Amino acid sequence: MSNEQIFDGPLARSARALVRVSAKDVASTADVKKSELKDFEKGHDDLTEQQEHRILEALEEFGARFVRDDSHGGYGVRLKFNRAKVRAIERWEDEGGTSADDDV
């Protein structure tokens, strides 16, 4: 095992499904076209190293955590927060009524 960070299209698609975010939102955050992201996820299109890195960072921002390939197991993706933390975050986000733009 090499303990390297592996990031490919199927892993990106898995991460997006895991964090339940749309391709449009990931593409917008990563500053890539939605069609490029979808093609990358399907393994049909190669992106530049910078584009892949921006997609990885966007998925991490949405709550994905990428697991390296090491002697304990293969590479993959998991949620950044455990179930209890997610419930707490959802509860915090629902407090205070409807959200609005900050005036600051």
C-alpha positions as a Python dict, from the first residue, in 0.01 Angstrom:
ca = {
    (1, 'M'): (0, 0, 0),
    (2, 'S'): (129, 343, -89),
    (3, 'N'): (-67, 573, 146),
    (4, 'E'): (-136, 805, -145),
    (5, 'Q'): (-438, 1026, -200),
    (6, 'I'): (-643, 875, -481),
    (7, 'F'): (-915, 1086, -641),
    (8, 'D'): (-1102, 980, -952),
    (9, 'G'): (-1444, 1023, -1113),
    (10, 'P'): (-1627, 736, -943),
    (11, 'L'): (-1496, 849, -604),
    (12, 'A'): (-1612, 1205, -676),
    (13, 'R'): (-1957, 1075, -771),
    (14, 'S'): (-1970, 865, -454),
    (15, 'A'): (-1868, 1161, -241),
    (16, 'R'): (-2132, 1384, -400),
    (17, 'A'): (-2401, 1123, -336),
    (18, 'L'): (-2282, 1074, 21),
    (19, 'V'): (-2301, 1443, 108),
    (20, 'R'): (-2626, 1482, -89),
    (21, 'V'): (-2529, 1780, -299),
    (22, 'S'): (-2615, 1847, -662),
    (23, 'A'): (-2367, 1840, -948),
    (24, 'K'): (-2462, 2201, -1016),
    (25, 'D'): (-2358, 2308, -665),
    (26, 'V'): (-2029, 2117, -671),
    (27, 'A'): (-1945, 2246, -1018),
    (28, 'S'): (-2025, 2603, -916),
    (29, 'T'): (-1816, 2581, -600),
    (30, 'A'): (-1528, 2418, -788),
    (31, 'D'): (-1550, 2663, -1079),
    (32, 'V'): (-1594, 2391, -1343),
    (33, 'K'): (-1876, 2328, -1588),
    (34, 'K'): (-2147, 2091, -1471),
    (35, 'S'): (-2102, 1885, -1789),
    (36, 'E'): (-1727, 1853, -1718),
    (37, 'L'): (-1800, 1732, -1365),
    (38, 'K'): (-2057, 1478, -1486),
    (39, 'D'): (-1821, 1349, -1757),
    (40, 'F'): (-1540, 1321, -1500),
    (41, 'E'): (-1768, 1126, -1265),
    (42, 'K'): (-1852, 884, -1547),
    (43, 'G'): (-1486, 843, -1641),
    (44, 'H'): (-1543, 997, -1987),
    (45, 'D'): (-1339, 1313, -1951),
    (46, 'D'): (-1003, 1402, -1803),
    (47, 'L'): (-975, 1723, -1610),
    (48, 'T'): (-667, 1924, -1533),
    (49, 'E'): (-497, 1862, -1201),
    (50, 'Q'): (-620, 2202, -1083),
    (51, 'Q'): (-981, 2124, -1174),
    (52, 'E'): (-966, 1789, -992),
    (53, 'H'): (-817, 1960, -687),
    (54, 'R'): (-1095, 2223, -687),
    (55, 'I'): (-1360, 1950, -708),
    (56, 'L'): (-1197, 1761, -422),
    (57, 'E'): (-1188, 2078, -211),
    (58, 'A'): (-1551, 2158, -295),
    (59, 'L'): (-1663, 1811, -189),
    (60, 'E'): (-1465, 1844, 134),
    (61, 'E'): (-1635, 2179, 193),
    (62, 'F'): (-1972, 2003, 159),
    (63, 'G'): (-1871, 1745, 422),
    (64, 'A'): (-1688, 1464, 242),
    (65, 'R'): (-1370, 1324, 390),
    (66, 'F'): (-1138, 1128, 162),
    (67, 'V'): (-960, 824, 301),
    (68, 'R'): (-614, 737, 175),
    (69, 'D'): (-509, 397, 49),
    (70, 'D'): (-299, 243, 328),
    (71, 'S'): (-214, -84, 504),
    (72, 'H'): (-546, -73, 695),
    (73, 'G'): (-766, -65, 386),
    (74, 'G'): (-836, 81, 48),
    (75, 'Y'): (-912, 438, -45),
    (76, 'G'): (-1262, 577, -19),
    (77, 'V'): (-1485, 851, 112),
    (78, 'R'): (-1677, 903, 432),
    (79, 'L'): (-1874, 1178, 600),
    (80, 'K'): (-1677, 1444, 780),
    (81, 'F'): (-1917, 1445, 1074),
    (82, 'N'): (-2072, 1154, 1260),
    (83, 'R'): (-2449, 1115, 1283),
    (84, 'A'): (-2481, 1296, 1619),
    (85, 'K'): (-2282, 1596, 1491),
    (86, 'V'): (-2494, 1615, 1176),
    (87, 'R'): (-2812, 1620, 1385),
    (88, 'A'): (-2666, 1898, 1601),
    (89, 'I'): (-2565, 2103, 1296),
    (90, 'E'): (-2911, 2060, 1142),
    (91, 'R'): (-3069, 2170, 1470),
    (92, 'W'): (-2842, 2477, 1485),
    (93, 'E'): (-2925, 2568, 1125),
    (94, 'D'): (-3298, 2548, 1198),
    (95, 'E'): (-3282, 2783, 1497),
    (96, 'G'): (-3377, 3146, 1469),
    (97, 'G'): (-3642, 3132, 1200),
    (98, 'T'): (-3594, 3193, 833),
    (99, 'S'): (-3248, 3275, 710),
    (100, 'A'): (-3174, 3601, 536),
    (101, 'D'): (-2875, 3790, 399),
    (102, 'D'): (-2645, 3941, 658),
    (103, 'D'): (-2623, 4318, 666),
    (104, 'V'): (-2259, 4307, 765),
}
